[in-house]
């Protein structure tokens, strides 16, 4: 009952539009008072500070900054041109280009919103110019953007690793196959709809000379994920240090292409600071909320309830999938991570669920939340330039939601798919 009361209170505050960080923090404070343990509130500043000072978390602002720099520094245009030369002739035309470009860009930014707001503008304009209606183009941009946090590097994986202690390097490797499966699933879904609704496509495949030209222009941006993963795997730098490396690399490319100027830096830095502070503020409040759940032994009571029900591993996974899908409609994905992981991780350990694969499944689940109203962050990012409204976008994005859900279920019950690469290159462990 206590678990239900805590989450009902949190949802109530969110329903009346209390900011997420305030709702999380106030719920924690309120229940410590109601439980007669107000003396523990002296730990509030300490737990907030502790929740934002992990070394791994340093990667988050740098990956955010790298994505913003790439959006201004000419990288996105070159990626889009290369993707267009590869698949512009496929059923769906520029729509297929959108998906491939998002898969490539995801290897650099690690953020769904960065992809939607930056590369997405270019993709949306190209699709509309090619004959797509704005809502269909916008739904493709929103769907493609969620590949970003799955194919490494990934802000979500960094956050998950910081909260759970799971190796970020293993999480990065685990995201490759699911991310590629997701992209291929989107391409198949688009090809089917393109045939049915007669979406525009290029008459002929681009000549080899065009593919080679765009490849050369996009070569150095394409090297970013190679540098990141290669450096981590070789031990040259940690995932946290990789975020700084890719950030510097993006700045160098921007100046080299003459698309980034010193006058652009203040705005880029300020935007990145706002995004980083917003996320870290939620993390600070969630640190105290997590301490409340542990102090009140909520994970233990949930485990006891599941055991008394005779729940199997499969049953637990279905329950978690259902819970996160519902929460994703009302909460930002990062907030979901920080609220639920302190409760879920003891359950994961109890039922011998692979924590690396669980990180992939959780990331896929919160990506579904990014595409579902009323709090679909990617839908809002796309509507800022598509101007068609959230509900028309949400309706058009449904086929891609089915693809994500199918991929999520496959990953949940076939963990060997996601864990193949980390186990192959790094051996067992977490």
PyMOL commands that set and color helices and strands:
alter all, ss='L'
color gray80, all
select helices_A, chain A and resi 2-15+20-34+38-50+55-72+75-87+94-106+112-117+119-129+134-145+155-164+168-197+208-234+239-256+262-295+298-309+313-328+333-350+355-369+377-386+390-396+398-413+415-426
alter helices_A, ss='H'
color red, helices_A
deselect
rebuild
show_as cartoon
